[in-house]
């Protein structure tokens, strides 16, 4: 089933450039800091992002209440200018449908359907879950393949036929063979987004599999460098990619890998390092230690200064 002209335009916009997940700002008491969040999204909206994800994985969706997800979406939509806002959505089917409707009312242009809570499920159950969420809203839906929600190509093809507002597929599984089968099977029916932690480490492999864009977490605190890497990938500038991988991404990922959950925590730490503090992590995630901050700061500051020079 074909998508509508408006959804086709959104799909093309999402696929036209780099994407990012703004972190969600918290006050010291762990409440949602609406002012700092709005300022952060407004700053990111000034760069050339194809879309921004409100309350996504890097935005700590899993630690937000449904009301906070809707509030974050509303704030992001007001602060981002003309940049499309894709809102996080997830949990069990009934709650996911409720969140989807709430963020649609809050102005989201699309939703990113994160994996369902806790349990694995057969393909028929996953398809029923995605179908129900798509039916709950009129805005675009992007499914996120990772962890306990991994759709096969044939399942996704049926969903694309049944759900006209299913516009995208995001992958965080690292299963390149399945990704390639999906892009070959569905062609331009969907927009394909890379979603591995620190996706720049995997960008070339995913690009070869037909995934032309991705979400960059480091865009949060070094947006110029994130865009430089993306443009180098698009133009096959391997020398620039290898320089940025060696100078930043490999040492950055070594810090990220020191503790579970640091793929998210290190992004807020990066913002703190460049003077754009968005507050602490909410439990169960933890902030980087003082030792780890001392390791990260020269990496983040050097890239930030290089971009400003």
N, C-alpha and C positions, 0 to 999 in steps of 0.2 A: 504494500500500500504506500502510495506516495505521500510525502509530507506537504504541508501547506506552504505557500510562498513565503510567509513570515518566518516559519521554522526553517525553511531552506536558507533564507538570508542569515538567520542566526547561526546555522550550522556552518555556513561559509565563513562568517566572521570568526567563529571559534577556531576554525582550522587555518586562519590566515596568519597567525603569529603565536608568540609565546603566551602562556597562561601562568597564573600564580594563585596561591592560597594566602591571603593575608592572615597573619596571626590574629587571635582574639585578645584584646587588651583586658587585663584584670587589674583591679586596685590591690593594695596590700592585703585587704581583707578577703580577697578572691572574688569579690563581686565584679560584675561586668562594668568596665570603665568605658562608658559610651563616648565621652569626649576624646579620649586618646585613641579609641578604635576609629572614630570618624576621621581624626587627623591622619592616622596611618593609611586608611583606605584612600583618602584624598591625595596624599603624597604619592602612593602607588599609581593612582589613576592619572597622574601627570606623566607617566611613562607609557611606552607603546605596548601595552598588554592587550591581547585580543579579547580577554575576559578575565574576571577575577572570581574566585570561589569564596563565598562568605560561609563561615562556619563549616569549613571542610576539615580534612584530616589535620593539616597544619594549624587550622583554626580551632582545634580541640573540640570538634563536634561531639565526641564521646563524653565530654565533661560538661556539656551545656544542657540546660533544660529545654524542652520544646519552645517555651516562651522566649528564652534567650536566643535560640536559633532564629526565630521570627524577628526578634528585635535586631539582631546582628544583620540580618538580611535587609531590613528597612533602613538601618543606618548606612550600610554599604551602598545601597541603591541611591540614597540621597547624596553620598559623598563622592561617588566614583565618576561623576560626569556622565559621558555617553558610553562608558565602558560597561558591557553587559555583566550582570551579576548572576552567578550560578550558585544556588544555595545547597548546602549539605542536607541530606535526608537519609533516614535509615531506621534500624530496629525492626521489630515484627511488623507484619503487613498492616494491621490496623493502625498502629502508631505511625508508621511510615506514611500512610495515606493522610493521616491527620496533619503531620508535619508538612507534607507536600502542599496541602491546601492552605496551610497557614503562611508558608513562604510565598506561595502564589499571590495571596492577598497582600503580602508585604512588598510586592513588586519584583520578585525574582523573575529573571528572563528564562531560567531553566533550573532544573535540580540535578544534583549528582547523587545517585542512589548508591550509598555505601552498603557494604555487606550486612546482611541481617544479623541480629544478635545471636551470638554463642554457637548455635547449632549448624551443622552441615545439613544439606538437603539434596534429594535427587533433582535431576534436571526438570522434571514435571513440576515439582514444588517451587523451584526457583523461578520457572517461567510464570507460574500463577502469581507469585509475589510481584514480579516486575509488571505483569499485565494489570494487576490491581492498582498499583501506584500510577501507571500511565493513565488508567481510566479515571483516576481521582482528580486529574488536573488537565488543563489545556496547554500549559507551557511545555517546553522541551524537557526530555528526560535523557540523562546520560547514565548508563550502567557502569559500575566500577568492579571489574573482575580482579578479585584478590581474596586471599585467605579462604573463608568458608562460602564464598559466592563466586564460582567460576563457571561461566556459561560456555557451552560448546558452540561451535559454528552453526550446527543445525538448529539448536535451540534459539540462538540469536536470530537466525534467518526467519524462523516462525514468528518470533516476537516482532521483528521488523515488518512483517506482513500484517500482523494483527494490530499494531500500535503505531498510528501515524505520527504521534509526537515522540516516539523513541528516535532520537537524533544522533546519539553518540555512544561510543564504547571507549572506556578508559581502562588501561591495563596496569596492574601493579603486581602481577604474578611472576613475571620473568620468564614465562613459558612462551618463548619466541615461536615455536612450532605452531602452537594453537593460535597465537596472534596472527601469524602469516596465513593460516587457513581461514581465519575470520575475515581478514582484509581481502583475500582472494575470493571468498564466497559472497560477501556483501558489497564489495566494490564501493561506489560512491553513495550508497544508501545511508551510510553513517559517517560521522566524523570520528577519527581515531586519535586518541590522546594517550601519551605515555604517562604513567603514574608511579614509576618506581621511586623509592626513597633516594633523594639526590639523583634525579633522573639523568642529569648530565653524564653520569658514569656509564649510562646505557643508551644514550641518545642515538649514536651511530647505528647500533644494532637494530633498534626499533625503527629508525628511518628506513633502513634496508628492508624491513618487514612491512612497509607501507604505512607507518605511523609517523606523520609529518610534523606533529606538534606535541608538546608536553607541558606539564605544570612544573614550574621551577620554584622550589621553596626558598632558595637563596635570593630570589628576586625581592624578597621581603626587605633585605638589608643591603644588598649590593646590586640594585636593579640594572645599572649600566653594564656591569660585568656579565650578568645573566643574559642580557640582550646581546652582548658581544659574542658570547658562546653560541647562542641560538643562531645568530646570523652566520657565524663561521660554519655551523653544521649545515645550514641551508645552502651555503655556497661551496661546500666541500673544502673549506679552508682548514686542512688538517693541522697545519703548523700552529695556527692560533688555538685550535682546540687542545692540542698537546701541550702548549705552553700553559694554558689555563688549568688543565688537568694537573700538571706537575706542580705549578705554583700555588694552586688553591684547592682544587677539588680532592686530590688524594690526601693531603694532610688534613683537610677538613673532615673527610670521611673517617680518618683514623680516630679523630676525637669523637665523632658521632657514634662510632662502634664501641665505645668504652662502656656503655650501659644501655639496657633496654629503654626504649622510648626517647632516646636522644635524637632520633631523626626529627622529632618535633621540638624538643627542648633546645637544641642547638640553634634553631632559627630565632627564638626569642633571645638567646644569648648573643647572637650576632647583632640583633637590633640594639641590645644594651651596649655592645662594644663600639658601635658607630654613633652612639649618643641619641638613639631613638627608642628608649626603653618602653616596652609595652607591658611591663609588670611580670609577676611570677607565673610559674606553671601551676595549674590546679592538680591536686592529687587525682589519680595515682602517679602521674608523672612528676619528675623532680627537676630542679634547676641544675645546671652544671656546677661543679665544685669550683672553688677559687683557683685551684691548680689548673683545671680545664679551661676556665675563663682566660687565664694567663696564656694558655696555648692558643686559644682562638683569637684573642684580640689583635695580635700582629697580622694575622691572615686577613681578618675583616677590615681592619683599618688601612692596611696597605692597598687593598683593592678599592676601597672607598676613595682614598686619596688619589690613586692613579686615575680613577674615573673623573675626579674633580679637576685634575691638572689640565 
